[in-house]
Amino acid sequence: MPIATLAEMTHGREADLFLLMTDKEALTTKTGKPYFRVGFRDAGRQLNFPIWGDSPWAVDCRDNWTPGVFYKIRAVYTDTNFGPQLEIRKIREAVEADAADGFDPNCLLPKSRFDPQKMFDDLLELARLRIESKPLRNLVETLLRTNREQLLDHPAARRNHHAYAGGLLEHSLSVARTCAFLADKYAEYYPEMQPPLDRGMVVAGGILHDIGKLRELAPRPEGADRTAAGSLIGHILLGRDMVREAAADCAPPLDAETLLRLEHLIIAHQRLPEWGSPLPPMTPEALLVHYADDIDAKYQMMFAILRDDAAPGPVTSRKNPLMHAVYRGG
């Protein structure tokens, strides 16, 4: 049987796949019948589908299948009204000998399309070129350099957007570049604004807005999980704490007004209480950081929906992170 990736599978095709199990959840139908919802993925795609209670795999799934373990699976790929599914024919844990057939755990984990070290260097360069205030620039560079090893492979989220190794760097760099563009545009549009738009502050906010994700999320092969601090406090306040801690040790010191405005960028970047922000953006700099962050996250979601959704017809399924259909064309 040929080896395939999930991205290569089409309706009715049978193949062998090396996949990482990401989820196993015990559920019941509306009529009270038990079943499992399982998730498997490779580097390019994630599938979630049911193992019904009357399936020949139900007992094996219950007793033996484990999230975080790699499996070799022979299955038929099917497109259904409930999304793509795998009809499993054979399944066993992957072993070292499977390397002869192309099994490589590192190649099955999702990661950024871009080189992490290059993204890190670009982020430092952006801070160096666009943040004129030396104390603010030193603070940003200190936080980046201190957390370099984590940043190189940290995801930006548990799911939905940039939820893969290097995703936090990719997202932060993209947001910071958008912040630099928006800061230039609106500083030129409104030169009479008082106080003037602080372009360096906007870029600093773009770089640091999600720095608390380093303490909120614990990366694992099957997907990031929240730490205790992530569950009880969240990345917004954790990020503000990281900024405060770094500011206390930085020389030259950051003045109180600048630190206050930077903290506000962190806590307001998601705008709404239901999204985690205790306050909305209350400065022009915070407003630009919020929208730069929001569009980058949503655009990556739309990209992934168009890439992965297999629903027939001109529009995708509504079952996606954006919670609405996306038009792909006739």
MOMO-V927185 format. One record per helix or strand of 3 or more residues. SS is the DSSP state (h for helix, s for strand). FROM is the first residue (numbers start at 1). LEN is the number of residues. If there is no record, write none. Layout:
[[SS FROM LEN] [SS FROM LEN]]
//
This chain:
[[h 6 3] [s 14 15] [s 34 8] [s 46 7] [h 58 7] [s 70 11] [s 83 11] [h 96 6] [h 105 4] [h 116 15] [h 134 13] [h 148 6] [h 167 23] [h 199 10] [h 213 4] [h 228 5] [h 235 15] [h 256 13] [h 273 3] [h 284 25]]
//
